[in-house]
Amino acid sequence: MNERSRTATAGHQGRVTIFGPDFPFPFDNWIAHPAGLGSIPAERHGEEVAVIGAGISGLVAAYELMRLGVKPVVYEASQIGGRLRSQAFEGADGVVAELGGMRFPISSTAFYHYVDKLGLQTRPFPNPLTEAAGSTVVDLEGDTYYASSIGDLPPLFTEVADAWAAALEEARFTDIQNAIRARDVATLKALWNDLVPRWDDRTFYDFVASSEAFSALSFRHREVFGQVGFGTGGWDSDYPNSMLEIFRVVMTNCDSDQRLVVGGAEQVPRGLWRCPAPRPAHWPAGTSLASLHSGAPRPGDARIARDEDGLLAVTDAWGDTRRYSTVLVTCQSWLLTTQIDCEESLFSPKMWTALDRTRYMQSSKTFVMVDRPFWKDMDPRTGRDVMSMTLTDRLTRGTYLFDHGEGQPGVVCLTYSWMSDAMKMLPEPVERRVQLALKALRQIYPGVDIASHIIGDPITVSWEADRYFLGAFKGALPGHYRYNQRMYAHFMQDQIPQEQRGIFIAGDDVSWTPAWVEGAVQTSLNAVWGIMHHLGGGTYRDNPGPGDVFAGIAPIELPD
Ligand SMILES: Cc1cc2nc3c(=O)[nH]c(=O)nc-3n(C[C@H](O)[C@H](O)[C@H](O)COP(=O)(O)OP(=O)(O)OC[C@H]3O[C@@H](n4cnc5c(N)ncnc54)[C@H](O)[C@@H]3O)c2cc1C
């Protein structure tokens, strides 16, 4: 890791991190502790544990279980990396399109633990109005503004930003962030647990519209807030979501100080796959997940059932069945009723409701590779960059520019959109998506011939069109807190019926911060604790794990 990224991500002392707020457990400390996560009895060393999905949550769990002496058996239906997918442009080494996660807040301390372990470089992400972007253009209702910072925009934008900051204070934003900084669990729980019942049933839009701060302003302020947002771009696609989702994002700084992984985020899961485990229990030095699997994961999982002897039988797409005491499922939960024939008795009816009602958001991105970072050319007429990071209410919504240096190909994410804006692209092939995006951008930059810079083939994605995902990430609706709480707490299995034990779930849709990789990583660490416990092992006294302290700090339960 370079010096710059080290200072940005090292240490959490006094910083806002993704520490709770629902379950304020220091995952970063637990995984960094020199004693390790715990141990499992020697007689269970080498036992096979099935891990369904080779995304980041599957591979973090598999990696940590391997270190504990277990033999993870990873099943993957599509590609290693899952939603950390960095697709290379043909013919250009290291030039990638980040189709899933692309900007990682430094508050993601458990995720960065693995980034740092793998020695990957990071640098600031070119978000709107940041130094890394250089310049930003905001184009709304045909009016185009050029800015380096918010102060360059008309007063309306500052009024919107101030109103958002003031509205958040109505929910004790600063007090909550201070409690997170201090890791003051009691204060954090008291403040957060007060918000949960009050805001689970209400939308983000409701919060904005009914806040004192925005009530004093015009409808146009709310609209502009939805289009331009805070930190990373417009958030109006999240207006129907439960306000709790948005509180978590801003209170844990998911939306600020974001960095990209140089060369692509997929290197994190792929690195965990290849990286030898340091001082593993049971396994010889040099053992890696790749070496335990003869190089490649097993095929996708087609069926999970309970055998008469009590073991869980996992059948892959080619019909091979293997039996395990323990199975971890990390794919999207809807896949348990579409891709995987999962025996109904493995989860309670209430869990099935949660797994099936969980709601995913749609997202589409379209990228082109360009011959050079032409956007930095100066327009001699205005003295400004000819093109900038762009936020607009047009079809493209967010356009991001990735500079690999003069003389190197650059990458333009022509459009990154969610929900209805993503649905507009869904039926279109990649060429048409590029044409539609270029047409919208021509209205904003009439003098710039973006097409003349394109080299190689464009790359696009619609996560909802992929049968192995069915959507980009969870976006909980009002009233969904109970579902999330059930799924999140499922790794604590001592109180559930015997016939439902041994199958664990983890990943983005179990997380409290869906769409942010840190949440997926934290749920996978919960599963590691649950599996360790299930196999008769436990943590060390001076390094308690999430399950050891769960009862005291668990996410609150709302009455049914
Ligand atoms: C468009 C988009 C943008 C995002 N942006 C950001 C961002 O900027 N910052 C951030 O922090 N996070 C971001 N995220 C979220 C982040 O990418 C996810 O939280 C994280 O990658 C989820 O990892 P996971 O392991 O939980 O799930 P996945 O990555 O989905 O892994 C599950 C795996 O299961 C596999 N699978 C499916 N069916 C089967 C089967 N039957 N058998 C075996 N395997 C199966 C899938 O192929 C997949 O590889 C973004 C996500 C998307 C989609």
The ligand as an SDF file (V2000), in Angstrom:
LIG
                    3D

 53 58  0  0  0  0  0  0  0  0999 V2000
  -23.8900   -1.4220   -9.0120 C   0  0  0  0  0  0  0  0  0  0  0  0
  -23.2890   -1.5920   -7.6520 C   0  0  0  0  0  0  0  0  0  0  0  0
  -22.5660   -0.5720   -7.0920 C   0  0  0  0  0  0  0  0  0  0  0  0
  -22.0070   -0.7110   -5.8260 C   0  0  0  0  0  0  0  0  0  0  0  0
  -21.2490    0.2960   -5.3360 N   0  0  0  0  0  0  0  0  0  0  0  0
  -20.6030    0.1380   -4.1700 C   0  0  0  0  0  0  0  0  0  0  0  0
  -19.6540    1.0940   -3.7560 C   0  0  0  0  0  0  0  0  0  0  0  0
  -19.3680    2.0400   -4.4940 O   0  0  0  0  0  0  0  0  0  0  0  0
  -19.0610    0.9300   -2.5420 N   0  0  0  0  0  0  0  0  0  0  0  0
  -19.3220   -0.1470   -1.7600 C   0  0  0  0  0  0  0  0  0  0  0  0
  -18.7560   -0.2390   -0.6580 O   0  0  0  0  0  0  0  0  0  0  0  0
  -20.1740   -1.1160   -2.1710 N   0  0  0  0  0  0  0  0  0  0  0  0
  -20.8090   -0.9930   -3.3620 C   0  0  0  0  0  0  0  0  0  0  0  0
  -21.6490   -1.9630   -3.8120 N   0  0  0  0  0  0  0  0  0  0  0  0
  -21.9890   -3.0730   -2.9060 C   0  0  0  0  0  0  0  0  0  0  0  0
  -20.9660   -4.1870   -2.9190 C   0  0  0  0  0  0  0  0  0  0  0  0
  -20.5400   -4.4420   -4.2230 O   0  0  0  0  0  0  0  0  0  0  0  0
  -21.6500   -5.4120   -2.3140 C   0  0  0  0  0  0  0  0  0  0  0  0
  -22.1000   -5.1100   -1.0080 O   0  0  0  0  0  0  0  0  0  0  0  0
  -20.7550   -6.6400   -2.1980 C   0  0  0  0  0  0  0  0  0  0  0  0
  -19.9490   -6.8060   -3.3200 O   0  0  0  0  0  0  0  0  0  0  0  0
  -21.6590   -7.8380   -1.9790 C   0  0  0  0  0  0  0  0  0  0  0  0
  -20.8940   -8.9870   -1.7790 O   0  0  0  0  0  0  0  0  0  0  0  0
  -21.6130  -10.3500   -1.3980 P   0  0  0  0  0  0  0  0  0  0  0  0
  -20.5490  -11.3380   -1.2380 O   0  0  0  0  0  0  0  0  0  0  0  0
  -22.5540  -10.1060   -0.2890 O   0  0  0  0  0  0  0  0  0  0  0  0
  -22.5360  -10.7210   -2.6350 O   0  0  0  0  0  0  0  0  0  0  0  0
  -22.1360  -11.0830   -4.1300 P   0  0  0  0  0  0  0  0  0  0  0  0
  -20.9800  -10.2950   -4.5550 O   0  0  0  0  0  0  0  0  0  0  0  0
  -23.3870  -10.9830   -4.9110 O   0  0  0  0  0  0  0  0  0  0  0  0
  -21.6790  -12.6060   -4.0300 O   0  0  0  0  0  0  0  0  0  0  0  0
  -22.5870  -13.6680   -4.1120 C   0  0  0  0  0  0  0  0  0  0  0  0
  -22.0680  -14.6550   -5.1170 C   0  0  0  0  0  0  0  0  0  0  0  0
  -22.9720  -15.7530   -5.1690 O   0  0  0  0  0  0  0  0  0  0  0  0
  -22.9580  -16.2380   -6.4900 C   0  0  0  0  0  0  0  0  0  0  0  0
  -24.1140  -17.1070   -6.7110 N   0  0  0  0  0  0  0  0  0  0  0  0
  -25.3610  -16.7870   -7.0950 C   0  0  0  0  0  0  0  0  0  0  0  0
  -26.1100  -17.9060   -7.1850 N   0  0  0  0  0  0  0  0  0  0  0  0
  -25.3370  -18.9400   -6.8380 C   0  0  0  0  0  0  0  0  0  0  0  0
  -25.5360  -20.3520   -6.7490 C   0  0  0  0  0  0  0  0  0  0  0  0
  -26.6940  -20.9170   -7.0190 N   0  0  0  0  0  0  0  0  0  0  0  0
  -24.4790  -21.1240   -6.3870 N   0  0  0  0  0  0  0  0  0  0  0  0
  -23.2700  -20.5850   -6.0980 C   0  0  0  0  0  0  0  0  0  0  0  0
  -23.0310  -19.2460   -6.1920 N   0  0  0  0  0  0  0  0  0  0  0  0
  -24.0520  -18.4430   -6.5400 C   0  0  0  0  0  0  0  0  0  0  0  0
  -22.9570  -14.9910   -7.3360 C   0  0  0  0  0  0  0  0  0  0  0  0
  -22.5120  -15.2540   -8.6450 O   0  0  0  0  0  0  0  0  0  0  0  0
  -21.9660  -14.1220   -6.5440 C   0  0  0  0  0  0  0  0  0  0  0  0
  -20.6500  -14.2860   -7.0050 O   0  0  0  0  0  0  0  0  0  0  0  0
  -22.1980   -1.8870   -5.0950 C   0  0  0  0  0  0  0  0  0  0  0  0
  -22.9180   -2.9350   -5.6610 C   0  0  0  0  0  0  0  0  0  0  0  0
  -23.4490   -2.7980   -6.9400 C   0  0  0  0  0  0  0  0  0  0  0  0
  -24.1790   -3.9450   -7.5500 C   0  0  0  0  0  0  0  0  0  0  0  0
  1  2  1  0
  2  3  1  0
  2 52  2  0
  3  4  2  0
  4  5  1  0
  4 50  1  0
  5  6  2  0
  6  7  1  0
  6 13  1  0
  7  8  2  0
  7  9  1  0
  9 10  1  0
 10 11  2  0
 10 12  1  0
 12 13  2  0
 13 14  1  0
 14 15  1  0
 14 50  1  0
 15 16  1  0
 16 17  1  0
 16 18  1  0
 18 19  1  0
 18 20  1  0
 20 21  1  0
 20 22  1  0
 22 23  1  0
 23 24  1  0
 24 25  2  0
 24 26  1  0
 24 27  1  0
 27 28  1  0
 28 29  2  0
 28 30  1  0
 28 31  1  0
 31 32  1  0
 32 33  1  0
 33 34  1  0
 33 48  1  0
 34 35  1  0
 35 36  1  0
 35 46  1  0
 36 37  1  0
 36 45  1  0
 37 38  2  0
 38 39  1  0
 39 40  1  0
 39 45  2  0
 40 41  1  0
 40 42  2  0
 42 43  1  0
 43 44  2  0
 44 45  1  0
 46 47  1  0
 46 48  1  0
 48 49  1  0
 50 51  2  0
 51 52  1  0
 52 53  1  0
M  END
$$$$
